[in-house]
Structures are given as C-alpha cells and as structure tokens.
Amino acid sequence: MSKKILGIYIYFSILLISGILVYLFPQFSFNFIYSLAFMLVILVIIGVVNYYLFFKPSSETNDIPFSGTLRKYNRYSLINIDDDELSVYYSGKFEEIARNGILIKTFINSGKFPPLFTRGNIENVEIFIDERLAKNITSKELDPLILHELGHADYEDDKIKRRLAHTFVLSLMILVFSICLFSILGLLIVFLYILVTIAALCIFSLGMFIILIERYEILSDKFALIHLENPENLKASMLLIRDFVNESYTSEKVIRRVSRRISKRIKRLNL
C-alpha cells in the first residue's frame, strides 16, 4: 500500500472515530472547553501523522537523504556518488565563497530531478550534478552553474522553501479536517475565524512558494554574475542546460517548463 493511500485511510479513520466519539459523548458539542481540547488533540494527531507520512526522510540506503523534504522527492532511488575530484577542485577555486568547502555529488537521474540542484547552506554546501551532464561539460561551462548553486546556498532558499511547503501541506490538511470536525460538532460558526485564518495561511504559503521559486533563481543568477568575469559565460551555460534537458529528458512537460524558465531568466538579466 502506498503512503498516499495509507494517509487517506488514516485521515478518514480519524474523522470516523471523531464522529463516533461525538455521538457517544454529546458534551463535546455543547461544552466549549471540551470541544477546544478535543480539536487540539485531533490536530496534534494530524501533525504527527502528516510528518511521518510526508516529511520523514526515507531510510532506503540508496537514496540521497533529503531531510525535511516532501517524501515524493525521496521516492526515486538515486545513486549517491561523491565526486572527490570536482569537490576538491571547486572547494579550492571558490574558497572565499564557501570556506568550509563544497561537496559535489554526481547521481543517476531518473528524470524527476533537475540536472543540478543544491541542498544545505553556504556553511555546508552539497551540490548534486546529473552524471551524464558531469561527463559532457567543461570546467568553463560548469563554473557559472556552480556559482549559481552557491547563490542558492548563500540565500538558504532551500530551507525557506521547505518551511513553506511544510506550512502549506499541514495547513491544508488541518483546514480540510477542521471543516469536517466543526461540522460534526456543530461549531462551524463559532470557529469560523479559525478556519479563515488557516485558509489564509494555506493560500499565503503556496503563493510565497511559487513567487520565491522564480525570485531565488534570478537572485542566484545575479550572484553568479557578480563572481564571473564574462556575463556571457552564464548565458552559454544556461543554454547548455536547456539543450541537455531537451536531449536527455523524456517528459515534454519538463522540457517546456525548463525552456520557458531559462528564456525568461536570460531576458530578465538582459544577457
């Protein structure tokens, strides 16, 4: 049974048990303190279940451990290979930026991940590179891409986006369940302000996540430009990534999205 199906079963079970408890103990419907305590207990249970189903890191030995990341990103087995040669080279070359060094890993891409991505912050930089890309790219072409990823690490956008993802998923679960729970308790009007607040938090976190994805890409591009002697090198590397995705990825949706985003970034940077 998949984690998603299991999660649906668990949430419906909680809802059913809640209805049975309200039927057996009607004081929950008429006593404000009992109703509030009952709601808080249920929400804590939802939070714990939500973490273990969606965010707890995968324990599979072949997976790159993405702590605190949605489990769907751990669903695909990635062979984690430390590339010592690249790590030593770029740790020395960009020592002033990442003083604790850079750990570069190559991996076998299932097509679900971008050609390059970063985890961690500037104090603990891990850069992941598709092994096919690593084998067919020169140092001159890779330098701007590494600097772009260091920009992501410097802004710590991975941590911020993960927190927004956590907030969105948790608030959405709480919102749906709260509407059902308050309807059963007959307190929908009493707790309406809570539902509005949770709904606003859900919409805000999703909106900020979408906005920050684009913003941090541009900020990381600008970070790379600051440390590059020739801005055209960044443009050439971005076009190389676009061509690589066109040739190596099978999903037309991914190809179109990457092509559109790279063209948009080049235009915004006036390259």
C-alpha positions in Angstrom: 0.0 0.0 0.0 1.4 3.4 -1.0 1.9 6.1 1.6 -0.7 8.3 0.0 -3.4 5.7 0.2 -2.4 4.9 3.7 -2.6 8.6 4.6 -6.2 8.8 3.2 -7.2 5.8 5.2 -5.8 7.2 8.4 -7.4 10.6 8.0 -10.8 9.1 7.2 -10.4 6.8 10.2 -9.7 9.8 12.5 -12.8 11.5 11.1 -14.9 8.4 11.7 -13.6 8.0 15.2 -14.3 11.7 15.9 -17.9 11.2 14.8 -18.3 8.2 17.0 -16.9 10.0 20.0 -19.2 13.0 19.5 -22.2 10.6 19.2 -21.2 8.7 22.4 -20.2 11.9 24.3 -22.5 14.7 23.2 -21.0 17.1 25.7 -18.3 17.7 23.1 -20.9 19.5 21.1 -22.1 21.8 23.9 -19.1 22.5 26.1 -16.6 25.0 24.6 -13.6 23.7 26.7 -14.3 20.1 25.8 -14.7 21.0 22.1 -11.5 23.0 22.1 -9.5 20.3 23.8 -10.9 17.7 21.5 -9.9 19.8 18.5 -6.4 20.4 19.7 -5.8 16.7 20.4 -7.0 15.8 16.9 -4.8 18.5 15.3 -1.8 17.2 17.1 -2.5 13.7 15.8 -2.8 15.1 12.3 0.5 16.9 12.6 2.3 13.8 13.7 0.7 11.6 11.0 1.5 14.3 8.4 5.1 14.3 9.4 5.7 10.6 9.3 3.7 10.1 6.0 5.0 13.1 4.0 8.2 14.6 5.5 10.1 12.0 7.5 13.3 11.2 5.5 13.4 7.9 3.6 15.5 5.2 5.2 16.4 3.5 2.0 20.2 3.1 1.7 20.5 4.1 -1.9 18.6 7.3 -1.6 20.2 10.7 -1.1 18.7 11.8 2.3 16.7 15.0 1.9 15.8 15.7 5.5 12.6 17.6 5.9 11.7 17.3 2.2 8.4 16.0 0.9 8.6 12.2 0.6 7.8 12.3 -3.1 11.3 13.6 -3.7 12.7 10.5 -2.0 10.5 8.1 -4.0 13.1 7.6 -6.7 16.3 5.7 -5.9 19.3 7.9 -6.6 22.8 6.5 -6.5 24.8 8.9 -4.4 28.4 9.2 -5.6 30.8 11.7 -4.0 32.9 13.2 -6.8 36.1 13.8 -5.0 37.9 15.4 -8.0 35.2 18.0 -8.5 34.8 18.6 -4.8 38.5 19.3 -4.3 38.7 21.5 -7.4 35.8 23.7 -6.6 36.4 23.8 -2.9 39.8 25.5 -3.8 38.5 27.6 -6.6 35.6 29.2 -4.6 37.1 29.0 -1.2 36.3 32.7 -0.5 32.6 32.0 -1.0 32.3 28.5 0.6 35.0 28.5 3.2 34.1 25.1 4.6 34.4 23.6 1.1 31.9 22.2 -1.4 30.8 18.6 -1.5 29.8 17.7 -5.1 27.9 14.5 -5.8 27.0 13.0 -9.1 23.9 10.9 -9.4 21.9 8.8 -11.8 18.9 11.0 -12.7 15.6 9.3 -13.2 14.3 12.4 -15.0 12.4 13.6 -11.9 15.2 15.9 -10.7 16.9 18.9 -12.4 20.4 18.5 -13.9 21.9 20.5 -11.0 20.5 21.3 -7.5 21.7 22.2 -4.1 20.9 21.2 -0.5 22.2 23.0 2.6 23.5 26.5 3.2 26.8 28.3 2.4 28.4 26.7 5.6 27.5 23.2 4.4 27.2 23.1 0.6 26.1 20.0 -1.2 25.7 20.3 -5.0 24.2 17.4 -7.0 25.0 17.0 -10.7 23.5 14.6 -13.2 26.3 12.2 -14.0 25.6 12.5 -17.8 26.0 16.2 -17.5 29.2 15.9 -15.5 30.8 13.7 -18.1 30.0 16.1 -21.0 30.7 19.6 -19.7 33.9 21.6 -19.5 35.2 23.5 -16.5 34.5 26.8 -18.2 30.8 25.7 -18.8 30.4 24.3 -15.3 31.8 27.3 -13.4 28.7 29.6 -13.8 26.4 26.7 -12.9 28.4 26.0 -9.7 28.3 29.7 -8.8 24.5 29.8 -9.4 24.1 26.8 -7.0 26.3 28.6 -4.5 23.9 31.5 -4.7 21.1 29.3 -3.7 23.1 28.0 -0.8 24.1 31.6 0.2 20.4 32.7 0.3 19.4 29.5 2.1 16.3 29.3 -0.2 16.1 25.5 0.2 15.3 25.9 3.9 12.8 28.7 3.3 11.0 26.8 0.6 10.9 23.6 2.7 9.3 25.5 5.5 6.7 27.0 3.2 6.0 23.5 1.8 5.6 22.2 5.4 3.2 25.1 6.2 1.1 24.6 3.1 0.7 20.8 3.4 0.0 20.9 7.1 -2.4 23.9 6.9 -4.3 22.3 4.0 -4.7 19.0 6.0 -5.8 20.9 9.1 -8.2 23.1 7.0 -10.0 20.1 5.4 -10.2 18.2 8.6 -11.3 21.2 10.7 -14.2 21.9 8.4 -15.4 18.3 8.8 -14.8 18.3 12.5 -16.5 21.6 13.2 -19.5 20.4 11.1 -19.8 17.3 13.2 -19.5 19.3 16.4 -22.0 21.9 15.2 -19.5 24.7 15.9 -18.7 25.8 12.4 -19.9 29.3 13.0 -18.2 29.6 16.4 -14.8 28.6 14.9 -15.2 30.4 11.6 -12.4 32.8 12.3 -10.0 29.9 12.9 -11.0 28.4 9.5 -10.5 31.7 7.8 -7.0 32.1 9.4 -6.0 28.6 8.4 -7.2 29.1 4.9 -5.3 32.4 4.6 -2.2 30.7 5.9 -2.6 27.9 3.3 -3.0 30.3 0.4 -0.2 32.6 1.6 2.3 29.8 1.9 1.5 28.4 -1.5 1.7 31.9 -3.1 5.0 32.7 -1.4 6.4 29.3 -2.5 5.6 30.0 -6.2 6.9 33.6 -6.0 10.2 32.6 -4.3 11.0 29.8 -6.8 11.3 32.5 -9.5 12.9 35.1 -7.3 15.6 32.9 -6.0 16.5 31.8 -9.5 17.1 35.4 -10.5 19.0 36.2 -7.3 21.2 33.2 -7.8 21.9 34.2 -11.4 22.9 37.7 -10.2 25.1 36.1 -7.5 26.9 34.2 -10.3 27.3 37.3 -12.4 29.0 39.1 -9.6 31.7 36.5 -9.5 32.1 36.0 -13.2 34.4 38.0 -15.4 32.3 37.5 -18.5 28.5 37.5 -18.1 28.1 35.7 -21.5 29.5 32.6 -19.8 26.4 32.4 -17.7 24.1 32.7 -20.7 26.1 30.0 -22.5 25.8 27.6 -19.5 22.1 28.2 -19.2 21.6 27.4 -22.9 23.7 24.3 -22.4 21.4 23.2 -19.6 18.3 23.8 -21.8 19.8 21.7 -24.6 20.8 19.0 -22.2 17.3 18.7 -20.8 15.9 18.7 -24.4 18.2 15.8 -25.3 18.1 13.8 -22.0 14.6 14.1 -20.6 11.6 12.3 -21.9 8.9 14.4 -20.3 7.6 17.0 -22.7 6.1 19.0 -19.7 9.6 19.2 -18.0 11.3 20.2 -21.3 8.8 23.0 -22.0 9.0 24.3 -18.4 12.8 24.4 -18.3 13.0 26.0 -21.7 10.4 28.7 -20.7 12.1 29.4 -17.4 15.6 29.7 -18.9 14.4 32.0 -21.7 12.7 34.1 -19.0 15.8 34.3 -16.8 18.0 35.3 -19.8 15.6 38.1 -20.7 15.3 39.4 -17.1 19.1 39.5 -16.8 19.5 41.3 -20.2 22.0 38.7 -21.3 
